[in-house]
Amino acid sequence: MIKRVSAYEARTKLGELINLVYYQGMEIVVERMGKPMAKLIPIDKASNKQPQQLLDLAGAWDNKDGQIIKQTAKRMRAKSKLIA
């Protein structure tokens, strides 16, 4: 479940919001003037996303022409496996 809060509410109720995220698995979107600015998510979900983001970035670079980019993408893929 996703809950949306203002930046002011996030500042004044941070401890309460952290409890919702940690104990209930809720995701909190912090908005400023109606625009999403940040997201609080459970730590176990955050650690799983980082290697996938690296793989996505490496895949985007791999589609470009040039040997240096392809070599960099290959190294990034190899290093992301070490993180996971």
N, CA, C and O atoms as CSV, one atom per row, in Angstrom:
chain,resi,resn,atom,element,x,y,z
A,1,MET,N,N,0.837,-1.170,0.000
A,1,MET,CA,C,0.000,0.000,0.000
A,1,MET,C,C,0.889,1.243,0.000
A,1,MET,O,O,1.903,1.282,0.696
A,2,ILE,N,N,0.512,2.248,-0.773
A,2,ILE,CA,C,1.273,3.484,-0.867
A,2,ILE,C,C,0.490,4.607,-0.204
A,2,ILE,O,O,-0.699,4.797,-0.460
A,3,LYS,N,N,1.185,5.344,0.652
A,3,LYS,CA,C,0.586,6.494,1.328
A,3,LYS,C,C,1.314,7.738,0.849
A,3,LYS,O,O,2.539,7.734,0.726
A,4,ARG,N,N,0.574,8.799,0.580
A,4,ARG,CA,C,1.163,10.067,0.150
A,4,ARG,C,C,1.059,11.081,1.281
A,4,ARG,O,O,0.003,11.242,1.894
A,5,VAL,N,N,2.180,11.767,1.550
A,5,VAL,CA,C,2.196,12.777,2.603
A,5,VAL,C,C,2.917,14.018,2.089
A,5,VAL,O,O,3.728,13.937,1.167
A,6,SER,N,N,2.616,15.159,2.690
A,6,SER,CA,C,3.313,16.392,2.342
A,6,SER,C,C,4.691,16.392,2.992
A,6,SER,O,O,4.941,15.637,3.932
A,7,ALA,N,N,5.576,17.234,2.492
A,7,ALA,CA,C,6.912,17.344,3.080
A,7,ALA,C,C,6.811,17.799,4.532
A,7,ALA,O,O,7.571,17.334,5.382
A,8,TYR,N,N,5.882,18.700,4.822
A,8,TYR,CA,C,5.686,19.164,6.199
A,8,TYR,C,C,5.290,18.006,7.106
A,8,TYR,O,O,5.851,17.839,8.189
A,9,GLU,N,N,4.328,17.210,6.664
A,9,GLU,CA,C,3.891,16.065,7.464
A,9,GLU,C,C,5.028,15.061,7.655
A,9,GLU,O,O,5.159,14.466,8.724
A,10,ALA,N,N,5.845,14.873,6.625
A,10,ALA,CA,C,6.977,13.954,6.737
A,10,ALA,C,C,7.962,14.451,7.793
A,10,ALA,O,O,8.511,13.654,8.554
A,11,ARG,N,N,8.187,15.764,7.839
A,11,ARG,CA,C,9.097,16.321,8.850
A,11,ARG,C,C,8.542,16.156,10.254
A,11,ARG,O,O,9.267,15.792,11.179
A,12,THR,N,N,7.260,16.424,10.407
A,12,THR,CA,C,6.682,16.418,11.753
A,12,THR,C,C,6.348,15.022,12.262
A,12,THR,O,O,6.250,14.819,13.472
A,13,LYS,N,N,6.172,14.057,11.364
A,13,LYS,CA,C,5.774,12.704,11.773
A,13,LYS,C,C,6.741,11.639,11.262
A,13,LYS,O,O,6.328,10.516,10.971
A,14,LEU,N,N,8.015,11.980,11.152
A,14,LEU,CA,C,8.976,11.049,10.563
A,14,LEU,C,C,9.027,9.714,11.306
A,14,LEU,O,O,9.029,8.655,10.678
A,15,GLY,N,N,9.067,9.761,12.625
A,15,GLY,CA,C,9.125,8.511,13.399
A,15,GLY,C,C,7.927,7.618,13.141
A,15,GLY,O,O,8.070,6.406,12.983
A,16,GLU,N,N,6.759,8.212,13.100
A,16,GLU,CA,C,5.527,7.456,12.830
A,16,GLU,C,C,5.558,6.848,11.426
A,16,GLU,O,O,5.155,5.701,11.231
A,17,LEU,N,N,6.034,7.616,10.461
A,17,LEU,CA,C,6.106,7.122,9.084
A,17,LEU,C,C,7.111,5.979,8.964
A,17,LEU,O,O,6.865,5.002,8.256
A,18,ILE,N,N,8.234,6.101,9.651
A,18,ILE,CA,C,9.231,5.025,9.632
A,18,ILE,C,C,8.633,3.747,10.209
A,18,ILE,O,O,8.881,2.659,9.688
A,19,ASN,N,N,7.852,3.865,11.272
A,19,ASN,CA,C,7.199,2.686,11.843
A,19,ASN,C,C,6.249,2.036,10.844
A,19,ASN,O,O,6.209,0.810,10.739
A,20,LEU,N,N,5.482,2.846,10.107
A,20,LEU,CA,C,4.573,2.289,9.096
A,20,LEU,C,C,5.344,1.532,8.022
A,20,LEU,O,O,4.929,0.459,7.583
A,21,VAL,N,N,6.464,2.100,7.607
A,21,VAL,CA,C,7.278,1.468,6.569
A,21,VAL,C,C,7.890,0.167,7.087
A,21,VAL,O,O,7.828,-0.865,6.419
A,22,TYR,N,N,8.472,0.223,8.263
A,22,TYR,CA,C,9.198,-0.937,8.797
A,22,TYR,C,C,8.261,-2.062,9.234
A,22,TYR,O,O,8.458,-3.221,8.868
A,23,TYR,N,N,7.255,-1.716,10.009
A,23,TYR,CA,C,6.410,-2.766,10.603
A,23,TYR,C,C,5.260,-3.219,9.705
A,23,TYR,O,O,4.828,-4.368,9.790
A,24,GLN,N,N,4.763,-2.337,8.852
A,24,GLN,CA,C,3.621,-2.703,8.011
A,24,GLN,C,C,3.984,-2.850,6.530
A,24,GLN,O,O,3.137,-3.220,5.717
A,25,GLY,N,N,5.240,-2.559,6.180
A,25,GLY,CA,C,5.663,-2.697,4.790
A,25,GLY,C,C,5.081,-1.646,3.859
A,25,GLY,O,O,5.102,-1.817,2.640
A,26,MET,N,N,4.566,-0.570,4.418
A,26,MET,CA,C,3.942,0.484,3.620
A,26,MET,C,C,5.021,1.303,2.905
A,26,MET,O,O,6.137,1.441,3.405
A,27,GLU,N,N,4.685,1.835,1.754
A,27,GLU,CA,C,5.558,2.749,1.033
A,27,GLU,C,C,4.980,4.147,1.173
A,27,GLU,O,O,3.775,4.345,1.019
A,28,ILE,N,N,5.843,5.120,1.467
A,28,ILE,CA,C,5.415,6.495,1.692
A,28,ILE,C,C,6.015,7.382,0.611
A,28,ILE,O,O,7.234,7.404,0.437
A,29,VAL,N,N,5.184,8.108,-0.111
A,29,VAL,CA,C,5.641,9.071,-1.100
A,29,VAL,C,C,5.539,10.454,-0.470
A,29,VAL,O,O,4.469,10.859,-0.015
A,30,VAL,N,N,6.652,11.173,-0.446
A,30,VAL,CA,C,6.697,12.518,0.115
A,30,VAL,C,C,6.550,13.503,-1.034
A,30,VAL,O,O,7.304,13.472,-2.007
A,31,GLU,N,N,5.556,14.383,-0.896
A,31,GLU,CA,C,5.261,15.350,-1.961
A,31,GLU,C,C,5.496,16.772,-1.482
A,31,GLU,O,O,5.306,17.088,-0.308
A,32,ARG,N,N,5.908,17.613,-2.399
A,32,ARG,CA,C,6.017,19.042,-2.147
A,32,ARG,C,C,5.170,19.750,-3.197
A,32,ARG,O,O,5.420,19.641,-4.397
A,33,MET,N,N,4.171,20.471,-2.724
A,33,MET,CA,C,3.219,21.166,-3.606
A,33,MET,C,C,2.582,20.195,-4.605
A,33,MET,O,O,2.385,20.530,-5.773
A,34,GLY,N,N,2.264,18.992,-4.129
A,34,GLY,CA,C,1.594,17.996,-4.952
A,34,GLY,C,C,2.509,17.208,-5.876
A,34,GLY,O,O,2.043,16.315,-6.585
A,35,LYS,N,N,3.801,17.518,-5.884
A,35,LYS,CA,C,4.749,16.832,-6.762
A,35,LYS,C,C,5.538,15.804,-5.957
A,35,LYS,O,O,6.139,16.168,-4.946
A,36,PRO,N,N,5.561,14.530,-6.366
A,36,PRO,CA,C,6.338,13.517,-5.648
A,36,PRO,C,C,7.824,13.878,-5.661
A,36,PRO,O,O,8.398,14.153,-6.714
A,37,MET,N,N,8.439,13.873,-4.471
A,37,MET,CA,C,9.838,14.265,-4.347
A,37,MET,C,C,10.730,13.133,-3.821
A,37,MET,O,O,11.903,13.045,-4.182
A,38,ALA,N,N,10.170,12.269,-2.968
A,38,ALA,CA,C,10.963,11.197,-2.361
A,38,ALA,C,C,10.040,10.045,-1.988
A,38,ALA,O,O,8.818,10.186,-1.960
A,39,LYS,N,N,10.657,8.903,-1.701
A,39,LYS,CA,C,9.866,7.730,-1.337
A,39,LYS,C,C,10.566,6.984,-0.212
A,39,LYS,O,O,11.767,6.721,-0.284
A,40,LEU,N,N,9.817,6.646,0.822
A,40,LEU,CA,C,10.306,5.798,1.904
A,40,LEU,C,C,9.814,4.381,1.625
A,40,LEU,O,O,8.615,4.153,1.466
A,41,ILE,N,N,10.746,3.433,1.568
A,41,ILE,CA,C,10.381,2.052,1.309
A,41,ILE,C,C,11.111,1.155,2.302
A,41,ILE,O,O,12.144,1.550,2.841
A,42,PRO,N,N,10.594,-0.041,2.550
A,42,PRO,CA,C,11.294,-0.966,3.448
A,42,PRO,C,C,12.703,-1.260,2.926
A,42,PRO,O,O,12.920,-1.361,1.719
A,43,ILE,N,N,13.634,-1.392,3.831
A,43,ILE,CA,C,15.046,-1.573,3.474
A,43,ILE,C,C,15.272,-2.828,2.632
A,43,ILE,O,O,16.158,-2.833,1.778
A,44,ASP,N,N,14.502,-3.882,2.848
A,44,ASP,CA,C,14.700,-5.098,2.058
A,44,ASP,C,C,14.340,-4.891,0.599
A,44,ASP,O,O,14.927,-5.531,-0.274
A,45,LYS,N,N,13.393,-4.018,0.314
A,45,LYS,CA,C,13.065,-3.712,-1.079
A,45,LYS,C,C,14.126,-2.825,-1.714
A,45,LYS,O,O,14.418,-2.966,-2.901
A,46,ALA,N,N,14.697,-1.926,-0.952
A,46,ALA,CA,C,15.709,-1.003,-1.478
A,46,ALA,C,C,16.967,-1.750,-1.890
A,46,ALA,O,O,17.545,-1.439,-2.931
A,47,SER,N,N,17.407,-2.719,-1.109
A,47,SER,CA,C,18.643,-3.423,-1.417
A,47,SER,C,C,18.504,-4.295,-2.664
A,47,SER,O,O,19.507,-4.578,-3.319
A,48,ASN,N,N,17.304,-4.724,-3.007
A,48,ASN,CA,C,17.099,-5.556,-4.193
A,48,ASN,C,C,17.076,-4.749,-5.479
A,48,ASN,O,O,17.293,-5.310,-6.553
A,49,LYS,N,N,16.818,-3.454,-5.404
A,49,LYS,CA,C,16.679,-2.655,-6.616
A,49,LYS,C,C,18.016,-2.197,-7.188
A,49,LYS,O,O,18.135,-2.039,-8.403
A,50,GLN,N,N,19.007,-1.984,-6.361
A,50,GLN,CA,C,20.254,-1.423,-6.838
A,50,GLN,C,C,20.936,-2.264,-7.914
A,50,GLN,O,O,21.310,-1.702,-8.943
A,51,PRO,N,N,21.123,-3.579,-7.743
A,51,PRO,CA,C,21.759,-4.352,-8.807
A,51,PRO,C,C,20.961,-4.335,-10.113
A,51,PRO,O,O,21.549,-4.321,-11.195
A,52,GLN,N,N,19.633,-4.338,-10.022
A,52,GLN,CA,C,18.828,-4.298,-11.247
A,52,GLN,C,C,19.022,-2.974,-11.969
A,52,GLN,O,O,19.066,-2.948,-13.198
A,53,GLN,N,N,19.138,-1.879,-11.237
A,53,GLN,CA,C,19.373,-0.591,-11.862
A,53,GLN,C,C,20.714,-0.576,-12.578
A,53,GLN,O,O,20.831,-0.005,-13.662
A,54,LEU,N,N,21.719,-1.193,-11.986
A,54,LEU,CA,C,23.021,-1.283,-12.645
A,54,LEU,C,C,22.931,-2.097,-13.925
A,54,LEU,O,O,23.523,-1.735,-14.942
A,55,LEU,N,N,22.189,-3.197,-13.875
A,55,LEU,CA,C,22.020,-4.014,-15.080
A,55,LEU,C,C,21.275,-3.250,-16.164
A,55,LEU,O,O,21.625,-3.345,-17.341
A,56,ASP,N,N,20.249,-2.491,-15.778
A,56,ASP,CA,C,19.510,-1.689,-16.751
A,56,ASP,C,C,20.420,-0.655,-17.403
A,56,ASP,O,O,20.370,-0.452,-18.616
A,57,LEU,N,N,21.250,-0.003,-16.593
A,57,LEU,CA,C,22.172,0.988,-17.121
A,57,LEU,C,C,23.183,0.351,-18.057
A,57,LEU,O,O,23.470,0.890,-19.125
A,58,ALA,N,N,23.720,-0.790,-17.662
A,58,ALA,CA,C,24.675,-1.486,-18.512
A,58,ALA,C,C,24.026,-1.906,-19.823
A,58,ALA,O,O,24.650,-1.821,-20.880
A,59,GLY,N,N,22.782,-2.357,-19.761
A,59,GLY,CA,C,22.076,-2.742,-20.975
A,59,GLY,C,C,21.845,-1.571,-21.910
A,59,GLY,O,O,21.935,-1.719,-23.129
A,60,ALA,N,N,21.546,-0.408,-21.347
A,60,ALA,CA,C,21.341,0.785,-22.169
A,60,ALA,C,C,22.639,1.174,-22.871
A,60,ALA,O,O,22.625,1.539,-24.047
A,61,TRP,N,N,23.753,1.097,-22.159
A,61,TRP,CA,C,25.039,1.432,-22.768
A,61,TRP,C,C,25.452,0.402,-23.791
A,61,TRP,O,O,26.106,0.735,-24.780
A,62,ASP,N,N,25.081,-0.847,-23.570
A,62,ASP,CA,C,25.483,-1.923,-24.462
A,62,ASP,C,C,24.863,-1.759,-25.848
A,62,ASP,O,O,25.427,-2.236,-26.833
A,63,ASN,N,N,23.729,-1.102,-25.938
A,63,ASN,CA,C,23.068,-0.919,-27.223
A,63,ASN,C,C,23.724,0.162,-28.075
A,63,ASN,O,O,23.409,0.287,-29.258
A,64,LYS,N,N,24.614,0.929,-27.504
A,64,LYS,CA,C,25.316,1.975,-28.239
A,64,LYS,C,C,26.485,1.367,-29.008
A,64,LYS,O,O,26.982,0.294,-28.667
A,65,ASP,N,N,26.909,2.068,-30.044
A,65,ASP,CA,C,28.078,1.611,-30.797
A,65,ASP,C,C,29.348,2.024,-30.061
A,65,ASP,O,O,29.362,3.038,-29.363
A,66,GLY,N,N,30.397,1.253,-30.212
A,66,GLY,CA,C,31.687,1.594,-29.625
A,66,GLY,C,C,32.174,0.522,-28.681
A,66,GLY,O,O,31.437,0.039,-27.821
A,67,GLN,N,N,33.435,0.158,-28.857
A,67,GLN,CA,C,34.030,-0.916,-28.071
A,67,GLN,C,C,34.170,-0.540,-26.602
A,67,GLN,O,O,33.955,-1.386,-25.735
A,68,ILE,N,N,34.525,0.707,-26.300
A,68,ILE,CA,C,34.736,1.115,-24.907
A,68,ILE,C,C,33.438,0.985,-24.121
A,68,ILE,O,O,33.454,0.517,-22.982
A,69,ILE,N,N,32.328,1.385,-24.700
A,69,ILE,CA,C,31.040,1.306,-24.014
A,69,ILE,C,C,30.677,-0.158,-23.761
A,69,ILE,O,O,30.192,-0.486,-22.679
A,70,LYS,N,N,30.895,-1.017,-24.709
A,70,LYS,CA,C,30.582,-2.432,-24.536
A,70,LYS,C,C,31.447,-3.069,-23.445
A,70,LYS,O,O,30.965,-3.897,-22.671
A,71,GLN,N,N,32.717,-2.683,-23.386
A,71,GLN,CA,C,33.595,-3.212,-22.350
A,71,GLN,C,C,33.149,-2.717,-20.968
A,71,GLN,O,O,33.157,-3.474,-19.997
A,72,THR,N,N,32.764,-1.451,-20.893
A,72,THR,CA,C,32.289,-0.889,-19.629
A,72,THR,C,C,31.019,-1.597,-19.180
A,72,THR,O,O,30.876,-1.925,-18.002
A,73,ALA,N,N,30.107,-1.831,-20.094
A,73,ALA,CA,C,28.866,-2.525,-19.763
A,73,ALA,C,C,29.157,-3.931,-19.244
A,73,ALA,O,O,28.523,-4.387,-18.293
A,74,LYS,N,N,30.102,-4.608,-19.858
A,74,LYS,CA,C,30.464,-5.966,-19.424
A,74,LYS,C,C,31.018,-5.941,-18.004
A,74,LYS,O,O,30.662,-6.793,-17.190
A,75,ARG,N,N,31.890,-4.970,-17.692
A,75,ARG,CA,C,32.444,-4.858,-16.346
A,75,ARG,C,C,31.353,-4.523,-15.332
A,75,ARG,O,O,31.368,-5.038,-14.214
A,76,MET,N,N,30.408,-3.664,-15.713
A,76,MET,CA,C,29.319,-3.297,-14.800
A,76,MET,C,C,28.450,-4.512,-14.491
A,76,MET,O,O,28.047,-4.706,-13.345
A,77,ARG,N,N,28.161,-5.323,-15.491
A,77,ARG,CA,C,27.368,-6.529,-15.257
A,77,ARG,C,C,28.093,-7.474,-14.295
A,77,ARG,O,O,27.480,-8.040,-13.390
A,78,ALA,N,N,29.378,-7.635,-14.497
A,78,ALA,CA,C,30.167,-8.532,-13.645
A,78,ALA,C,C,30.185,-8.012,-12.207
A,78,ALA,O,O,30.041,-8.795,-11.268
A,79,LYS,N,N,30.358,-6.714,-12.025
A,79,LYS,CA,C,30.410,-6.148,-10.686
A,79,LYS,C,C,29.049,-6.187,-10.007
A,79,LYS,O,O,28.976,-6.344,-8.788
A,80,SER,N,N,27.961,-6.047,-10.778
A,80,SER,CA,C,26.635,-6.078,-10.175
A,80,SER,C,C,26.325,-7.466,-9.624
A,80,SER,O,O,25.556,-7.589,-8.671
A,81,LYS,N,N,26.896,-8.494,-10.195
A,81,LYS,CA,C,26.700,-9.845,-9.664
A,81,LYS,C,C,27.379,-9.995,-8.319
A,81,LYS,O,O,26.937,-10.790,-7.490
A,82,LEU,N,N,28.454,-9.240,-8.085
A,82,LEU,CA,C,29.128,-9.287,-6.794
A,82,LEU,C,C,28.290,-8.607,-5.718
A,82,LEU,O,O,28.348,-9.002,-4.553
A,83,ILE,N,N,27.507,-7.583,-6.090
A,83,ILE,CA,C,26.668,-6.854,-5.140
A,83,ILE,C,C,25.516,-7.724,-4.693
A,83,ILE,O,O,25.175,-7.752,-3.511
A,84,ALA,N,N,24.910,-8.438,-5.635
A,84,ALA,CA,C,23.740,-9.265,-5.322
A,84,ALA,C,C,24.122,-10.418,-4.502
A,84,ALA,O,O,23.269,-11.228,-4.140
